[in-house]
């Protein structure tokens, strides 16, 4: 009798949004919001939730604030799993974009760039999965380790 293997779904879904947000150090957004005064203007919609909403808008290529708000409300449980971010109401997001200083986003960009550069200098490299139709150039080939899913750090012999 031939047994077929059944594909098991992942128990935990790690979205691109969550991966992008996990690259930001946990204390950084709150610190920058305090320094720029954006934290004073926040009541229920935190600066962290604002950063997550704007990151989602960029990743998903949203056309309007309605797109962002509606989509985040549909995915409120996974969104809350990203350091307790909350979905905004349309008026709340519009008001936050109007009132909060854009210096928070600018300083966050430069601080995150510095953070990622420091990680790169320490030897932490990023691995991503390329699409099948994506054009790419191979810079360095690595040997496979005994575990077929992991590449070893040694170069192949020519």
C-alpha positions as CSV (number, residue, x, y, z in Angstrom):
1,X,0.0,0.0,0.0
2,X,1.4,3.4,-1.1
3,X,1.1,6.0,1.6
4,X,0.9,9.6,0.4
5,X,2.5,12.3,2.4
6,X,0.2,15.0,3.6
7,X,1.4,18.5,3.5
8,X,1.1,20.1,7.0
9,X,0.4,23.8,7.0
10,X,2.6,26.1,9.2
11,X,1.3,26.6,12.7
12,X,2.6,30.1,12.7
13,X,2.2,32.6,9.9
14,X,5.1,35.0,9.6
15,X,4.1,37.7,7.1
16,X,6.3,40.1,5.3
17,X,4.9,42.9,7.4
18,X,5.8,41.1,10.6
19,X,9.3,40.3,9.3
20,X,9.9,44.0,8.4
21,X,8.6,45.2,11.8
22,X,10.8,42.7,13.7
23,X,13.9,44.3,12.1
24,X,13.1,47.5,14.0
25,X,14.5,47.5,17.6
26,X,11.6,47.4,20.1
27,X,12.5,50.6,21.9
28,X,13.4,52.7,18.9
29,X,9.9,54.1,17.8
30,X,8.9,55.0,21.4
31,X,12.2,56.7,22.0
32,X,12.0,58.8,18.7
33,X,8.4,59.7,19.4
34,X,9.3,61.0,22.9
35,X,12.2,63.0,21.4
36,X,10.2,64.6,18.6
37,X,7.1,65.2,20.7
38,X,4.9,62.9,18.6
39,X,4.1,60.9,21.7
40,X,2.3,63.9,23.3
41,X,-0.2,63.9,20.4
42,X,-1.0,60.2,20.7
43,X,-3.9,59.0,22.8
44,X,-5.2,55.7,21.5
45,X,-3.3,55.3,18.3
46,X,0.3,54.8,19.3
47,X,3.3,55.9,17.3
48,X,4.2,52.2,16.9
49,X,0.8,51.4,15.4
50,X,1.2,54.4,13.1
51,X,4.6,53.1,11.9
52,X,3.1,49.6,11.3
53,X,0.2,51.0,9.4
54,X,2.5,53.1,7.2
55,X,4.8,50.2,6.6
56,X,1.8,48.1,5.6
57,X,0.8,50.9,3.2
58,X,4.2,50.7,1.5
59,X,4.5,46.9,1.3
60,X,0.9,46.5,0.0
61,X,1.1,49.4,-2.4
62,X,-2.2,50.8,-1.0
63,X,-3.9,53.4,-3.0
64,X,-5.7,55.2,-0.1
65,X,-6.1,55.4,3.6
66,X,-9.3,53.4,3.2
67,X,-7.3,50.5,1.7
68,X,-4.9,50.6,4.7
69,X,-7.6,50.8,7.4
70,X,-10.0,48.2,5.9
71,X,-7.2,45.7,5.4
72,X,-5.7,46.1,8.8
73,X,-9.1,45.8,10.5
74,X,-9.6,42.5,8.6
75,X,-6.3,41.2,10.0
76,X,-6.6,42.5,13.6
77,X,-5.3,39.4,15.3
78,X,-2.0,39.0,13.4
79,X,-1.6,42.8,13.6
80,X,-1.9,42.7,17.4
81,X,0.9,40.0,17.3
82,X,3.3,42.6,16.0
83,X,4.1,44.2,19.4
84,X,0.4,45.0,20.1
85,X,-0.2,47.2,17.1
86,X,-3.8,48.2,16.6
87,X,-5.7,49.0,13.4
88,X,-6.5,52.6,12.9
89,X,-9.9,54.1,12.1
90,X,-9.9,56.2,8.9
91,X,-10.2,59.5,10.6
92,X,-7.6,58.5,13.2
93,X,-5.0,57.7,10.6
94,X,-5.8,60.8,8.5
95,X,-5.5,62.9,11.7
96,X,-2.2,61.2,12.7
97,X,-0.7,61.8,9.3
98,X,-1.7,65.5,9.4
99,X,-0.7,66.3,13.0
100,X,2.3,64.1,13.8
101,X,5.7,65.3,12.7
102,X,7.4,63.5,9.8
103,X,10.7,63.8,11.7
104,X,9.8,60.5,13.5
105,X,9.7,58.6,10.2
106,X,12.9,60.3,8.9
107,X,14.8,59.6,12.2
108,X,13.5,56.0,12.2
109,X,14.8,55.5,8.7
110,X,18.3,56.7,9.5
111,X,18.4,54.9,12.9
112,X,17.2,51.6,11.2
113,X,19.7,52.0,8.4
114,X,22.5,52.4,11.0
115,X,21.2,49.4,13.0
116,X,21.1,47.2,9.9
117,X,24.6,48.4,8.8
118,X,26.0,47.5,12.2
119,X,24.5,44.0,11.9
120,X,26.0,43.6,8.5
121,X,29.5,44.7,9.8
122,X,29.2,42.0,12.5
123,X,28.6,39.4,9.9
124,X,24.8,39.0,10.1
125,X,23.6,38.4,6.5
126,X,20.1,38.4,5.2
127,X,18.7,35.5,3.3
128,X,15.5,35.8,1.3
129,X,13.7,33.5,-1.1
130,X,13.8,34.8,-4.7
131,X,10.8,34.4,-7.1
132,X,11.1,32.0,-10.0
133,X,10.9,34.7,-12.6
134,X,13.2,37.2,-10.9
135,X,16.4,38.0,-12.7
136,X,19.5,37.7,-10.6
137,X,23.3,37.3,-10.8
138,X,25.1,34.7,-8.6
139,X,27.9,36.4,-6.7
140,X,29.2,33.4,-4.7
141,X,28.2,29.8,-4.6
142,X,28.3,27.9,-1.3
143,X,28.5,24.2,-0.6
144,X,25.6,22.4,1.0
145,X,26.0,21.1,4.5
146,X,24.9,17.7,5.7
147,X,21.5,19.3,6.3
148,X,20.2,19.8,2.7
149,X,18.3,23.0,3.8
150,X,21.4,24.9,5.0
151,X,24.3,26.2,3.0
152,X,27.7,26.0,4.6
153,X,30.0,29.0,4.8
154,X,32.9,27.4,2.9
155,X,33.5,28.1,-0.8
156,X,33.6,25.2,-3.2
157,X,36.9,24.2,-4.6
158,X,37.3,25.2,-8.3
